[in-house]
Amino acid sequence: MPARQAQSAAVDVVDHYVDALTPEWTVIDREDRPPDMSMVELRQGDSSRGVSIFVGVVEPFGRPAFLDLRIQALLCREGLPGLGSGEVSCMTAPISELVRYPGGEPVVSSPQPSPGPVREPVPLPDYGFVLLPGESSDQVHSYRSAIMGIPEARRGQRLVLRYYRQALDDWIIVAKDKRNLLVKDPDSTDGLAIQADWSIWVGEVSGVVELEIRAISCSDEYSCNWSPA
């Protein structure tokens, strides 16, 4: 789901559990910390039975955001040293089912298809790139450009990514930043992770552009199975 929707949904999920469990259960502690997470601890009446519900917002690179829901049973006690009158302390305990998940049971995602060998749909940009056999495989092609001045290498890194954005304009852009471009073939689950960077070469007076093209698979137009290191 979109990131903003996930951030709002995290609070909604915690509200769902609070509404479902009260008034039999009492809120002991709650923390809403947008845009990252929302959590609540509840205690069943005056018993030792408690539960912690944590909902985190996860925003992986190149994929839509999703919620990480964790439910942990708690053992609650009063009158412990250091606590004020009526204060409760809870610690983790074995989990047991307390209330239905919002919207039914949790969904187990289907595994994404494995990517095949990398196939480059457009020629390499004209920077004298050579394949690095020791760093390449069927699914990853690693290249290094010809040696050039440092300003040219820095500019070349930006222009290489611009070249692929323009050359692959009929592909779907899943994600991009200053070093990475994730694109998907509109007619299949095939995708490419293109990473360009520059580095100093030969005594800090020259530079090169480093290019990696990796085969990836995408489950839909907004989700691919790769994140940059």
C-alpha positions as CSV (number, residue, x, y, z in Angstrom):
1,M,0.0,0.0,0.0
2,P,1.2,3.6,-0.3
3,A,3.4,4.8,2.6
4,R,0.9,7.4,3.9
5,Q,-1.9,4.8,3.9
6,A,0.3,2.4,5.8
7,Q,1.2,5.0,8.4
8,S,-2.5,5.7,9.0
9,A,-3.4,1.9,8.9
10,A,-0.9,1.2,11.7
11,V,-2.9,3.4,14.1
12,D,-6.1,1.9,12.8
13,V,-5.0,-1.7,13.5
14,V,-4.0,-0.8,17.1
15,D,-7.4,0.9,17.5
16,H,-9.1,-2.3,16.2
17,Y,-7.6,-4.3,19.0
18,V,-8.2,-1.7,21.7
19,D,-11.9,-1.5,20.6
20,A,-12.2,-5.3,20.4
21,L,-10.7,-6.0,23.8
22,T,-12.1,-3.2,26.0
23,P,-13.8,-2.8,28.4
24,E,-12.7,-6.3,29.6
25,W,-9.1,-5.4,28.9
26,T,-7.5,-2.1,30.2
27,V,-4.9,-0.2,28.3
28,I,-1.7,-0.1,30.4
29,D,0.5,1.7,27.9
30,R,0.2,3.1,24.3
31,E,2.6,4.8,22.0
32,D,1.8,6.1,18.5
33,R,5.0,7.2,16.8
34,P,4.2,8.1,13.2
35,P,5.5,7.4,10.6
36,D,7.2,4.4,12.1
37,M,5.0,2.4,14.4
38,S,2.1,2.2,16.8
39,M,1.8,-0.1,19.9
40,V,-0.3,-0.8,22.9
41,E,-0.2,-3.0,26.0
42,L,-3.4,-4.2,27.6
43,R,-4.3,-6.2,30.7
44,Q,-7.3,-8.4,31.2
45,G,-9.1,-7.0,34.3
46,D,-7.1,-7.6,37.5
47,S,-5.6,-10.8,36.2
48,S,-2.0,-11.5,35.3
49,R,-2.9,-11.9,31.6
50,G,-1.8,-9.2,29.3
51,V,-1.0,-8.7,25.6
52,S,1.3,-6.4,23.6
53,I,0.3,-5.4,20.1
54,F,2.9,-3.8,17.8
55,V,2.4,-2.5,14.3
56,G,5.4,-1.3,12.4
57,V,5.4,0.4,9.0
58,V,8.0,-1.1,6.6
59,E,9.0,0.8,3.5
60,P,11.4,-1.4,1.4
61,F,13.1,0.2,-1.6
62,G,11.3,-0.4,-4.8
63,R,8.2,-1.9,-3.1
64,P,5.0,-0.6,-1.6
65,A,4.9,-0.2,2.1
66,F,3.4,-2.9,4.3
67,L,2.6,-3.5,8.0
68,D,4.5,-5.7,10.4
69,L,2.0,-6.9,13.0
70,R,3.4,-8.6,16.2
71,I,1.2,-9.9,19.0
72,Q,2.9,-11.0,22.2
73,A,1.3,-12.4,25.4
74,L,2.3,-10.7,28.6
75,L,2.5,-11.7,32.2
76,C,1.4,-8.7,34.4
77,R,2.1,-8.1,38.1
78,E,1.3,-5.4,40.6
79,G,3.2,-4.5,43.8
80,L,6.7,-5.1,42.5
81,P,9.6,-3.2,44.1
82,G,10.0,0.2,42.6
83,L,6.4,0.5,41.4
84,G,4.0,3.0,42.8
85,S,0.6,2.0,44.3
86,G,-1.6,0.4,41.6
87,E,1.2,0.5,39.0
88,V,1.4,-2.6,36.8
89,S,4.5,-4.3,35.3
90,C,4.2,-6.7,32.3
91,M,6.7,-9.0,30.8
92,T,6.6,-11.4,27.8
93,A,4.9,-14.8,28.1
94,P,3.8,-17.5,25.7
95,I,1.4,-16.3,23.1
96,S,-2.3,-17.4,22.9
97,E,-5.1,-16.3,20.6
98,L,-7.1,-13.4,22.1
99,V,-9.0,-11.7,19.3
100,R,-9.4,-12.1,15.5
101,Y,-7.1,-10.3,13.2
102,P,-8.6,-7.2,11.6
103,G,-10.1,-8.2,8.2
104,G,-9.6,-12.0,8.8
105,E,-6.6,-14.1,9.2
106,P,-3.1,-12.8,8.3
107,V,-2.1,-13.1,4.7
108,V,1.0,-15.2,3.8
109,S,2.5,-13.7,0.7
110,S,3.1,-15.9,-2.3
111,P,6.8,-16.2,-3.2
112,Q,7.9,-14.1,-6.1
113,P,9.2,-15.9,-9.2
114,S,13.0,-16.3,-9.4
115,P,14.6,-14.1,-12.0
116,G,16.2,-15.6,-15.0
117,P,19.5,-14.7,-16.6
118,V,20.1,-11.0,-17.1
119,R,19.2,-9.8,-20.6
120,E,20.2,-6.3,-21.5
121,P,17.5,-4.7,-23.8
122,V,19.6,-1.7,-24.8
123,P,23.3,-1.2,-25.7
124,L,25.7,-0.1,-23.0
125,P,26.3,3.7,-22.9
126,D,29.4,4.9,-24.6
127,Y,31.9,5.1,-21.7
128,G,34.2,2.3,-22.7
129,F,32.6,-0.2,-20.3
130,V,34.3,-3.7,-20.0
131,L,32.7,-6.7,-18.3
132,L,34.3,-7.8,-15.0
133,P,34.2,-11.6,-15.2
134,G,35.1,-12.2,-11.6
135,E,32.2,-10.0,-10.4
136,S,29.6,-11.1,-13.0
137,S,27.3,-14.1,-13.3
138,D,24.2,-15.2,-15.2
139,Q,22.1,-12.9,-13.2
140,V,24.5,-10.0,-12.7
141,H,26.6,-8.1,-15.2
142,S,29.3,-5.8,-13.6
143,Y,31.2,-3.3,-15.7
144,R,33.9,-0.7,-15.3
145,S,34.3,2.2,-17.6
146,A,37.5,3.6,-19.2
147,I,39.7,5.7,-17.0
148,M,38.8,9.4,-17.0
149,G,39.1,12.5,-14.9
150,I,37.3,12.7,-11.6
151,P,34.9,15.4,-12.7
152,E,34.0,13.4,-15.8
153,A,33.5,10.2,-13.7
154,R,31.2,12.0,-11.3
155,R,29.2,13.5,-14.2
156,G,29.3,10.1,-16.1
157,Q,27.6,8.3,-13.2
158,R,24.6,10.7,-13.4
159,L,24.5,10.5,-17.2
160,V,24.6,6.7,-17.2
161,L,21.4,6.5,-15.1
162,R,19.8,9.2,-17.2
163,Y,20.7,7.1,-20.3
164,Y,18.9,4.1,-18.9
165,R,15.8,6.0,-17.8
166,Q,15.5,7.4,-21.4
167,A,16.5,4.2,-23.2
168,L,14.0,2.2,-21.2
169,D,11.2,4.7,-21.4
170,D,8.7,1.9,-22.3
171,W,9.5,0.0,-19.1
172,I,7.8,0.7,-15.8
173,I,10.0,2.6,-13.3
174,V,9.4,0.9,-9.9
175,A,11.9,3.0,-7.9
176,K,14.9,5.3,-8.4
177,D,17.4,7.3,-6.5
178,K,20.8,8.9,-7.2
179,R,22.5,5.5,-7.7
180,N,19.8,3.0,-8.5
181,L,17.1,2.5,-11.0
182,L,14.6,-0.4,-10.8
183,V,12.5,-1.0,-13.9
184,K,10.0,-3.7,-14.9
185,D,9.1,-5.1,-18.3
186,P,5.4,-4.1,-18.8
187,D,4.6,-7.4,-20.4
188,S,6.2,-9.8,-17.9
189,T,7.5,-10.2,-14.4
190,D,11.1,-9.5,-15.6
191,G,12.9,-6.5,-14.1
192,L,16.3,-4.9,-14.0
193,A,18.1,-3.3,-11.1
194,I,20.6,-0.9,-12.6
195,Q,23.2,0.6,-10.2
196,A,25.8,3.2,-11.3
197,D,28.5,4.7,-9.1
198,W,31.9,6.3,-9.6
199,S,35.2,5.7,-7.8
200,I,38.7,7.1,-7.6
201,W,41.3,5.3,-9.8
202,V,45.1,5.5,-9.9
203,G,46.4,7.8,-7.2
204,E,43.4,10.0,-6.7
205,V,43.9,11.8,-10.0
206,S,41.5,9.7,-12.2
207,G,38.1,8.0,-11.8
208,V,35.9,5.4,-13.3
209,V,32.2,4.7,-13.6
210,E,31.1,1.4,-12.2
211,L,27.9,-0.2,-13.6
212,E,25.9,-3.2,-12.4
213,I,22.9,-4.6,-14.2
214,R,21.0,-7.3,-12.3
215,A,18.1,-9.5,-13.3
216,I,15.2,-9.3,-10.8
217,S,11.6,-10.4,-10.7
218,C,8.6,-8.3,-10.0
219,S,5.2,-9.5,-8.7
220,D,3.4,-6.5,-10.0
221,E,4.0,-2.9,-11.3
222,Y,5.1,-1.7,-7.8
223,S,6.9,-4.6,-6.2
224,C,10.3,-6.2,-7.1
225,N,12.4,-8.6,-5.1
226,W,15.5,-6.5,-4.7
227,S,16.8,-3.7,-2.5
228,P,20.1,-1.9,-2.8
229,A,22.9,-2.8,-0.3
